[in-house]
Amino acid sequence: MYGYASYWVIQIYTTTGYGDIVAKSFGEMIMCIIIMIMSKMQVVFIMGHLASTQTNKRVLQEAYEES
């Protein structure tokens, strides 16, 4: 029961949502949970990298304009 609840919570949290293809066995649910969490971590990493790049670009631009 906790496995099904965990799957539901992770599915909602990662905004994967409900689709036509769903995990049926407990093993499939565990694998889906792992994949959903890893994909969310990847999105966060990419967004953080883009934000860092923009910040560094802005700092360099301001330093260039001051000199």
C-alpha positions in Angstrom: 0.0 0.0 0.0 2.8 2.4 0.8 4.4 1.6 -2.6 1.2 2.7 -4.4 1.0 5.8 -2.3 4.6 6.7 -2.9 4.2 6.1 -6.6 1.2 8.4 -6.6 2.9 11.2 -4.6 6.0 11.1 -6.8 3.9 11.1 -9.9 2.1 14.2 -8.8 5.2 15.9 -7.4 7.2 15.5 -10.6 4.2 16.7 -12.6 4.4 13.5 -14.7 0.7 13.2 -14.3 -1.6 10.4 -15.4 -1.2 8.9 -18.8 -2.3 6.1 -20.9 0.7 4.0 -20.0 1.0 3.3 -16.3 3.1 1.0 -14.1 1.2 -2.1 -13.1 3.5 -4.1 -10.9 5.4 -3.0 -7.8 8.7 -3.4 -9.6 7.6 -1.1 -12.4 6.4 1.5 -9.9 9.8 1.5 -8.1 11.6 1.9 -11.5 9.2 4.7 -12.5 9.8 6.5 -9.1 13.6 6.3 -9.7 13.3 7.6 -13.2 10.9 10.4 -12.3 13.2 11.6 -9.5 16.3 11.4 -11.7 14.7 13.2 -14.5 13.6 16.0 -12.1 17.1 16.3 -10.8 18.4 16.6 -14.3 16.0 19.4 -15.1 17.1 21.2 -11.9 20.7 20.8 -12.8 20.2 22.2 -16.3 18.2 25.1 -15.1 20.8 25.9 -12.4 23.6 25.8 -15.0 21.7 28.1 -17.3 21.0 30.6 -14.4 24.7 30.5 -13.4 25.8 31.1 -17.0 23.5 34.1 -17.3 24.7 35.5 -13.9 28.4 35.2 -14.9 27.7 36.8 -18.3 26.0 39.7 -16.5 28.9 40.2 -14.1 31.4 40.1 -16.9 29.3 42.6 -18.9 29.1 45.0 -16.0 32.9 44.8 -15.4 33.6 45.4 -19.1 31.3 48.5 -19.1 32.9 50.0 -16.0 36.4 49.8 -17.5 
